[in-house]
């Protein structure tokens, strides 16, 4: 029995696994066979179903009825299943029978399709036979139409050729102009029939007529305008006007020959009047050339304006040919009389020539310039948006310079097509102009030097202190004038030569005017404070190396160099705009900008050295004071007062005179701090030995200096500005190290292990020399220092493999906030003692 039960359980499990359907299948079954019977639910639970049938013990009384109903339902389900299974017995046979019937139907369908296709081919053949005659009629009609059209064209061509020959003999150019164009158009239809002798003969007659017309028209123009004689006094005739219309239809060479002969005859007088041996041919009377052509153009418009077609642009062609002749003549004359060319004369001739070219650009479009090779339009040099004339010396110009750089990117004015058509001949002689500018700029630099010596350094205070030197603006205004003038003359090699001159005098200005006038440091003039004067707090007994006027001069030179640096960059961009594109890469003012950067750096270094050297005596006095004898902690020491005095004297002057260049004032503050703090720490190590009270006094002094250095950028100013974060970081880092050194000195050296660990924690410096300096400050004997140094080397953290031989510690020092809190506690302690 147990074996059967196990088999039944296994069967039930297998059945349950088989009847477990996916949610998609179960949903489809519910939609196709909706049922409210709990037995049909996918999550059917037998226990819950039984509990539903027998909710209470009393309901078990009718259990037999329920069992009978379930058995009845089971028998009905069995009957239904049996019926369905029996009904599926003949499904396979029925399917095969249906497939055979479908195959027979397909075969019948293919047969019917084949019959329809055969009937369609027969119908198509029948239609072709019916329409064959119609197509023949269509071809006949088309050929007949073509034949009639060709005969009409042939009749028109034959008649037109006869009429053309007759009209040519009678010089009826007005009728010939219209007829010739029609004959030529008709003849184009017979190109494929040229093998026919009659057609070829007509074509040859047309060519002969065209050739005869060309020869005849040229002869008529030669008769009307003979090369050796003067222009016919009767003026142009209608025959010549009609002949020009005929020339439009003929070979273009006929038209070119007519224009060439007429222009040559029209300008023959010009070649005689302005021969090389004539006085009016030289540059000083170049105006007469242009006045002559103006009169000739007016005379042409009155007499011959209607003779030539408007599309020939004869007025412009005469002007262009005049320009070409003038350029060649001027070039030959200047080569012959090159020693007589002076700058004023050359500029006069160039100015008059460019004015004439501008007049031509207003009057003509320049469409005929393409007929002359080698002519290319040149950029119009006139540009009102130049950065050098707009900038005012000493302005707060950061935003203004950005606007100027934006203006440089604006599109240029339309090109002048006639620019250079005559003035190109002056380009080989522009070296005279370049040499003149070289001489003028040299004299200008010398005048700047003399003026600066005569006027002396700029006055401090007010608006003049730290202002850009006026000579700087004058120099760049002159540069702008030269650049515009040269770009009008040429945008090629002369612009490169002028750029070289600019570079030369930019460097001279930087060295002679700026670097040459920086105050010189003199070691003999320095007089330090004595220890006794510091102890007596005689403030004001020490003066800075540089006077206030010299400080203002240094700041003014720095501002001028900064202005020159920015303006030189703009000058480079403008030169690249003016010069030919092929020469842009040869313009490079980077070296000159580096020179001005060097002047700026030297000026800042002078200011730093001056203030730094002024503080040296105070630091020296600090290191020589007997700190082991200090008995009590008081206010800040005299040397601190002296340092603060010098800072308050120099920094406001420098800040006020560098108001237009704030970034360089910030650089000055950073460089001074980077110089002063290491020097202060060096002198701090020289203060030995130091007592506990002396270390406390030094710690108070260090905190006072730290406070002053943090306020350095705005010291003595009514407007308090927050110091730059980069500067504050440098001050906090450097002065915190000085405070840590004093804290270590204040710490007891017994027990030694605690002292060494405290040193390593506070200073994070693994250099034994620094540790020995700390021991010297504490006043320890050499015997004691030896054991302390050995212990120090033992307590140092082991450096990582592959690292440097000198130990470097990676642990962090106390934060500035923690140190500030400690300093405040120390101040309170000192006040209590006082």
LUMSEKOL-324376 format. One line per 2 residues: for each residue x, y, z of C-alpha. Coordinates in steps of 0.1 Angstrom, whole numbers. Layout:
! residues N
X,Y,Z; ...
END
This chain:
! residues 834
0,0,0; 28,24,9
44,18,-26; 11,26,-43
7,58,-22; 41,69,-31
34,63,-68; 2,82,-65
20,111,-49; 47,112,-76
20,111,-102; 2,140,-85
34,160,-84; 41,153,-121
6,162,-130; 8,194,-111
41,203,-128; 25,196,-162
-6,216,-154; 14,246,-143
9,271,-171; 27,305,-177
7,337,-168; 3,346,-205
-12,312,-214; -35,313,-183
-47,348,-193; -55,337,-228
-75,307,-214; -94,330,-191
-103,353,-220; -114,324,-243
-132,303,-216; -144,326,-188
-155,307,-157; -165,315,-122
-159,280,-109; -132,279,-82
-119,247,-97; -109,265,-129
-87,291,-111; -50,289,-116
-43,294,-79; -68,267,-68
-63,256,-32; -80,224,-21
-80,232,16; -96,266,11
-122,250,-12; -131,224,13
-133,250,41; -157,269,18
-179,238,14; -178,230,51
-174,262,70; -187,247,103
-190,213,120; -227,213,115
-222,215,77; -205,181,77
-239,166,81; -245,168,43
-211,156,33; -226,127,14
-245,151,-8; -214,171,-16
-194,140,-24; -222,127,-47
-222,160,-65; -185,160,-70
-186,124,-83; -213,134,-107
-192,162,-119; -162,140,-123
-183,115,-144; -195,144,-166
-160,156,-171; -149,120,-180
-177,118,-205; -167,151,-221
-131,141,-223; -140,107,-238
-161,124,-264; -134,148,-273
-108,121,-276; -130,100,-298
-138,130,-319; -100,135,-326
-96,99,-339; -105,108,-376
-88,143,-376; -56,130,-394
-76,113,-421; -97,143,-427
-66,166,-429; -50,144,-456
-82,144,-476; -84,182,-474
-47,186,-485; -53,164,-516
-83,185,-525; -63,217,-521
-35,203,-544; -61,195,-571
-75,230,-569; -41,245,-573
-34,224,-604; -67,236,-619
-58,272,-611; -24,269,-628
-41,256,-659; -65,285,-661
-37,310,-657; -18,294,-685
-48,297,-708; -53,333,-699
-16,341,-707; -18,324,-741
-49,344,-749; -31,377,-739
-1,370,-761; -25,364,-791
-43,396,-783; -10,416,-782
1,401,-815; -32,411,-830
-29,447,-817; 6,450,-832
-6,440,-866; -34,466,-863
-11,495,-852; 18,487,-876
3,509,-904; -5,537,-879
32,538,-868; 43,540,-904
20,570,-909; 34,587,-878
70,583,-890; 60,596,-924
44,627,-908; 75,634,-887
99,631,-916; 77,652,-937
76,680,-910; 113,678,-906
118,681,-944; 95,711,-947
113,728,-917; 147,721,-932
136,734,-966; 123,766,-950
156,770,-931; 175,764,-964
154,790,-982; 160,815,-954
197,807,-953; 201,811,-991
181,843,-991; 199,856,-960
233,849,-975; 224,868,-1007
210,897,-987; 240,897,-964
265,899,-993; 245,927,-1009
241,947,-977; 278,943,-969
288,958,-1002; 264,988,-995
277,991,-959; 241,988,-945
255,978,-911; 222,984,-893
204,958,-913; 234,935,-914
235,934,-875; 201,919,-873
204,897,-904; 238,882,-896
227,870,-862; 196,853,-878
218,837,-905; 242,824,-880
214,809,-859; 199,792,-890
232,778,-900; 236,760,-867
207,738,-878; 227,725,-908
259,714,-889; 249,677,-894
243,683,-931; 277,697,-939
286,667,-960; 261,680,-986
280,702,-1011; 253,729,-1014
251,733,-976; 289,734,-973
290,761,-1000; 264,783,-981
284,779,-949; 316,790,-967
298,820,-981; 286,830,-946
322,827,-933; 335,848,-962
308,874,-955; 318,876,-919
355,879,-928; 347,906,-953
326,925,-927; 354,923,-902
380,936,-926; 356,963,-939
346,975,-904; 383,977,-893
390,997,-925; 362,1021,-918
374,1027,-882; 410,1032,-895
397,1057,-920; 376,1075,-893
404,1074,-867; 438,1072,-885
467,1062,-863; 490,1090,-875
464,1117,-879; 441,1134,-854
406,1124,-847; 381,1131,-875
366,1165,-867; 331,1155,-879
327,1131,-850; 312,1096,-850
287,1086,-877; 257,1063,-875
276,1039,-898; 303,1033,-872
276,1029,-845; 259,1002,-865
293,987,-873; 299,982,-836
266,963,-834; 279,941,-862
312,936,-844; 292,921,-815
281,893,-837; 315,887,-854
346,871,-841; 355,886,-807
389,895,-820; 373,921,-843
357,938,-813; 390,936,-794
409,951,-823; 384,980,-827
387,988,-790; 425,985,-790
430,1008,-820; 405,1034,-807
420,1035,-772; 455,1037,-786
446,1065,-809; 427,1083,-780
458,1081,-757; 484,1089,-783
484,1125,-773; 491,1115,-737
523,1097,-746; 535,1127,-765
527,1153,-737; 542,1132,-708
573,1119,-724; 602,1110,-701
622,1141,-711; 593,1165,-703
591,1185,-671; 555,1175,-665
564,1138,-665; 582,1140,-631
564,1131,-598; 560,1167,-586
536,1173,-614; 518,1140,-613
485,1159,-608; 486,1170,-645
485,1134,-657; 452,1128,-638
437,1161,-648; 444,1153,-685
427,1119,-683; 397,1135,-666
393,1160,-695; 397,1132,-720
370,1111,-704; 346,1140,-704
354,1147,-740; 349,1111,-749
315,1109,-732; 303,1140,-752
316,1129,-786; 317,1091,-786
295,1080,-758; 267,1069,-781
289,1053,-807; 300,1023,-788
275,999,-771; 272,1003,-733
283,968,-726; 317,975,-742
325,999,-711; 347,1020,-734
351,1048,-708; 364,1024,-682
387,1007,-707; 402,1040,-716
408,1048,-679; 423,1013,-673
446,1015,-703; 457,1050,-691
465,1035,-657; 486,1007,-672
505,1032,-694; 510,1056,-665
523,1028,-642; 548,1017,-668
559,1053,-676; 563,1062,-639
583,1030,-632; 607,1038,-661
611,1074,-650; 617,1066,-614
643,1039,-623; 661,1065,-644
660,1093,-617; 661,1072,-586
685,1095,-568; 660,1124,-570
632,1106,-552; 626,1121,-517
602,1110,-491; 579,1140,-493
579,1138,-531; 572,1101,-530
544,1104,-505; 529,1133,-525
528,1112,-556; 514,1082,-538
487,1103,-522; 476,1118,-555
477,1084,-571; 456,1067,-545
431,1096,-546; 428,1091,-583
423,1053,-578; 396,1060,-553
379,1083,-578; 380,1055,-604
364,1031,-579; 335,1055,-574
330,1060,-611; 336,1025,-625
328,989,-614; 362,975,-624
347,948,-646; 373,954,-673
403,948,-650; 401,911,-655
412,917,-691; 446,928,-678
467,900,-662; 484,905,-629
458,928,-615; 443,918,-582
422,939,-558; 440,951,-527
424,955,-493; 412,990,-485
436,1002,-458; 414,1028,-442
401,1013,-410; 386,1036,-384
387,1010,-356; 424,1012,-346
433,1003,-310; 463,1025,-307
445,1059,-312; 415,1049,-290
435,1040,-259; 441,1068,-234
472,1065,-212; 466,1053,-177
430,1043,-183; 415,1014,-164
415,995,-197; 406,959,-191
371,962,-205; 381,988,-231
407,965,-246; 382,937,-249
360,960,-268; 389,970,-291
396,933,-297; 360,928,-307
362,957,-331; 392,940,-348
369,911,-358; 344,933,-377
342,927,-414; 364,949,-436
350,975,-460; 345,965,-496
377,962,-516; 387,990,-540
392,971,-574; 415,999,-587
438,1000,-557; 473,994,-569
465,997,-606; 489,1027,-608
504,1029,-573; 520,995,-576
549,1012,-594; 559,1030,-562
564,998,-543; 601,991,-554
609,1026,-541; 592,1024,-507
626,1016,-491; 630,1054,-491
598,1057,-470; 610,1028,-447
644,1045,-441; 627,1078,-434
604,1061,-408; 635,1045,-393
651,1079,-389; 620,1096,-376
614,1069,-350; 650,1071,-338
646,1109,-334; 613,1103,-316
629,1079,-291; 657,1104,-284
631,1131,-279; 613,1109,-254
645,1103,-235; 653,1141,-234
618,1150,-224; 618,1125,-195
651,1138,-182; 640,1174,-185
606,1168,-168; 619,1144,-142
599,1116,-127; 561,1118,-125
546,1135,-94; 531,1113,-68
496,1117,-56; 465,1127,-74
457,1113,-109; 493,1115,-122
509,1090,-99; 515,1057,-116
501,1070,-149; 513,1056,-182
541,1078,-196; 527,1101,-223
555,1091,-247; 540,1056,-248
507,1068,-263; 527,1091,-287
547,1062,-299; 518,1040,-307
498,1068,-323; 528,1073,-346
529,1035,-352; 493,1036,-362
498,1065,-386; 528,1047,-402
509,1014,-405; 479,1029,-422
501,1050,-445; 522,1020,-455
491,998,-460; 479,1024,-485
512,1021,-503; 516,983,-502
505,952,-483; 535,932,-493
572,932,-484; 573,969,-474
548,960,-446; 573,934,-434
601,959,-435; 580,984,-415
572,957,-390; 610,951,-385
614,988,-378; 585,987,-353
602,958,-335; 635,976,-333
620,1007,-317; 597,988,-294
628,972,-280; 646,1005,-278
616,1021,-260; 616,992,-235
653,995,-227; 660,1033,-231
627,1048,-218; 615,1021,-194
644,1000,-181; 669,1028,-186
650,1050,-162; 644,1025,-134
661,1037,-102; 694,1020,-95
699,1003,-61; 728,1016,-41
742,996,-13; 762,1025,0
730,1045,7; 716,1020,31
719,1027,68; 704,1002,92
688,1006,125; 710,1000,156
699,977,183; 697,1005,208
675,1026,185; 651,996,181
650,991,219; 643,1028,224
616,1026,198; 629,1055,178
605,1050,149; 611,1070,118
649,1070,121; 651,1047,91
642,1057,56; 636,1034,26
662,1032,-2; 639,1046,-28
622,1080,-23; 585,1084,-28
591,1099,-62; 613,1070,-72
586,1045,-61; 561,1065,-82
585,1063,-112; 588,1026,-109
551,1021,-107; 546,1044,-137
572,1024,-157; 554,992,-147
520,1006,-158; 536,1018,-191
551,984,-198; 518,967,-191
501,991,-215; 528,985,-241
524,948,-237; 487,948,-244
490,974,-272; 518,955,-289
496,925,-290; 469,946,-307
495,960,-331; 505,925,-341
469,916,-349; 464,948,-369
495,942,-389; 484,907,-397
451,922,-410; 468,947,-432
495,925,-448; 490,899,-475
478,865,-463; 509,848,-476
531,870,-454; 510,868,-422
533,841,-406; 563,865,-409
548,890,-385; 556,880,-349
560,905,-320; 564,878,-294
600,889,-286; 589,925,-280
560,914,-258; 585,893,-238
607,924,-234; 579,944,-219
571,914,-196; 607,915,-185
604,952,-177; 573,945,-156
591,917,-138; 621,939,-131
599,967,-118; 581,944,-94
614,929,-83; 628,965,-75
597,973,-54; 601,940,-36
638,945,-30; 633,980,-17
607,970,9; 626,938,17
659,957,22; 642,983,43
630,955,67; 665,938,68
679,960,97; 649,953,118
653,915,113; 690,918,120
683,936,152; 658,909,161
684,882,157; 709,901,179
686,909,208; 694,889,241
662,868,241; 675,847,270
673,878,292; 637,888,285
619,888,318; 584,896,309
561,896,278; 550,930,267
536,946,236; 551,939,202
589,944,200; 605,975,184
617,956,154; 581,946,146
571,982,148; 599,991,124
588,965,99; 552,976,101
563,1012,96; 581,1004,64
552,984,51; 527,1012,59
551,1037,42; 557,1017,9
526,996,3; 500,1024,1
521,1043,-24; 526,1013,-45
489,1003,-43; 477,1038,-53
501,1040,-82; 492,1005,-95
454,1010,-92; 450,1005,-129
470,972,-128; 457,954,-98
471,920,-109; 506,933,-107
500,948,-73; 489,913,-62
521,899,-78; 541,924,-58
524,913,-25; 530,876,-33
567,881,-42; 573,903,-11
557,877,11; 577,848,-5
609,868,1; 601,882,36
588,851,54; 618,827,46
641,856,56; 622,861,88
624,823,96; 662,824,89
667,853,113; 644,835,138
668,806,138; 696,830,147
678,841,179; 697,819,204
695,810,231; 659,818,239
642,816,272; 606,806,278
595,842,282; 616,852,252
599,825,230; 565,838,242
575,874,232; 587,861,198
555,842,193; 535,873,200
557,893,176; 552,866,149
515,867,153; 516,905,149
536,902,117; 512,875,104
483,898,110; 500,927,92
509,905,63; 474,892,59
462,928,57; 491,939,34
470,943,2; 446,968,19
468,983,46; 464,1020,50
434,1020,26; 400,1034,35
384,1007,13; 390,973,29
392,945,3; 395,909,9
430,896,1; 433,871,-28
430,835,-16; 464,826,-32
481,853,-12; 464,844,20
474,808,16; 511,817,12
510,840,43; 492,814,65
515,786,55; 547,805,60
539,822,93; 523,791,107
557,774,103; 574,802,122
548,799,150; 554,761,151
591,766,155; 586,788,185
561,764,200; 587,737,197
612,759,214; 588,767,242
582,730,248; 603,713,276
630,690,262; 625,664,289
614,637,285; 634,637,252
610,612,235; 580,635,240
600,665,228; 611,648,196
576,634,189; 562,669,195
587,684,170; 578,658,144
541,664,149; 543,702,148
569,709,121; 567,678,100
603,684,90; 626,654,87
658,674,81; 683,669,110
698,704,104; 664,721,112
661,700,144; 697,710,154
688,747,149; 658,742,173
682,727,198; 705,757,194
676,780,200; 668,762,232
704,766,243; 713,729,247
749,718,249; 765,698,222
766,667,243; 729,669,249
723,676,212; 741,645,201
718,622,220; 687,642,209
698,639,173; 702,602,176
668,599,191; 654,621,164
667,599,137; 653,568,154
618,584,158; 616,595,122
590,575,101; 606,550,77
606,565,42; 588,544,15
609,522,-7; 623,541,-38
619,574,-20; 645,601,-15
673,596,10; 663,627,30
633,618,52; 601,636,43
572,635,66; 537,632,53
516,639,84; 497,672,85
504,702,106; 477,719,127
452,739,107; 453,777,107
421,779,127; 436,757,154
467,778,155; 447,810,156
428,797,186; 461,788,204
475,823,197; 444,839,212
448,817,244; 485,828,246
476,864,243; 450,861,271
477,844,293; 502,872,286
476,898,295; 469,881,328
506,881,337; 509,918,328
END
